């Protein structure tokens, strides 16, 4: 199965149109203003999907089977509390604490309206008809009741393509997760049909292989942070997203961020950004500068953060370069302390000259014992990524060395 | 593009968020807001006589040489300004009394790969297009190396700018 950016773009438009129609239908049913937030395509492993659902909280969901133009299953899952809120916000003034039969039928109705909205949007974009079965209401705490019995459910190592979107009602996000699990054949047929003639596309297996390595690279970065700062960190979230460029700044919180940005050059080229919230950046300065200055973001603090960024960037990109058997050089670090979106929009603009969409390798590193959050955005130039992946020998994935060398001495002498 | 479920009778959100590559035209007394402009540029147009206002959050300078601009005029400075002006006139504005205010277009990074400064190119493109159309720029807050969040009050044409470096408050244009 080959992924072509044009075909993925079609899927992206499906996700957006679907969410738009779903939101519009909710509005017309309830009279409550709704708005579509960030939409993205998200590649996720079966094991990660299961882990996401198995968080111990009770969930309710609505599942339908799709046939004709697109075969598979569409499942909307709400946290039980969120579902009650939806019922409260949208359907009646005050829902009872208990999840009674009326609430259940209200959630099924909301789920069905949203599902129909999504699917009508997809059918519009694909220019086809998609048939929908009657909805099933499902309750459970794990992934099992929601798609354990489905052949289309991805195995632990498979990357499933998920549609992610947010819908807000009266300024408040409606918390739901939406999974489209297409039949493999139906999906490849659609991808094939949407492909631009002459485009190489990316082998799905290669993307899966590369993503696995990106995961190891992220782990390396987390351990580099731990080595240099003594702050115990782990990779909390790691996703490969396919989004329209405009979505990238919108997703970043509007608070002030401290960041280190790099451009990198090679196959692939692109941009790499590490963004810390202010508290986390202060932690870094306190942990790495022997006698922390009063102004954490003065010259000394800035240089400490830049150096850490430098080492994280080498770790991240060396991992990629090793797997791809190539060299990727990165620029000196650029320090930024500014509004989240403003930090990333120059990069989006530069890439936007030649591409509309981007693969974003999105990683979040957190500390267990204190407030420490670092968001990593690696955004390769799309043509370069396609070329790099097509050269990738998937067999190398198993034995490639992803551990990068961290020149620790250099940091100490600089601080 | 953002989709608002705009059914009759549903309340209009306030402020209305104008995301990257979007623009919004209104004759109502609402606030239009764009968050975290870096190298992106906010173009605010206002006709005081009719009270019709518009805000665009543009990303790239030149739509005329880009084949995608038909489907997404709000993405480019030149096409966004023309589309806004046309829609404002349709909404009751008088072409000759429309005035412009612009904000944003910073250059935060000095990467070699950026070539000519991306923020400055957006500012230049907007100036050129507004000049071509005969729309005067009555105020501006552009360039530098800082992010800005802008709020455009559609009831009186005031453009308020919140800059990350200016913690003391808000600049009003």
Interface residues (C-beta under 8 A of the other chain):
Chain A: X16 X19 X20 X23 X24 X25 X26 X27 X28 X31 X32 X33 X34 X35 X36 X171 X245 X246 X249 X250 X252 X254 X256 X261 X263 X265 X269 X331 X334 X336 X337 X338 X339 X340 X341 X342 X343 X344 X345 X346 X347 X348 X349 X350 X352 X353 X356
Chain B: X1 X2 X3 X4 X5 X6 X7 X9 X10 X11 X12 X13 X19 X20 X21 X35 X36 X37 X38 X39 X40 X59 X60 X68 X75 X106 X107 X108 X109 X110 X111 X112 X113 X114 X118 X119 X122 X146 X147 X148 X149 X164
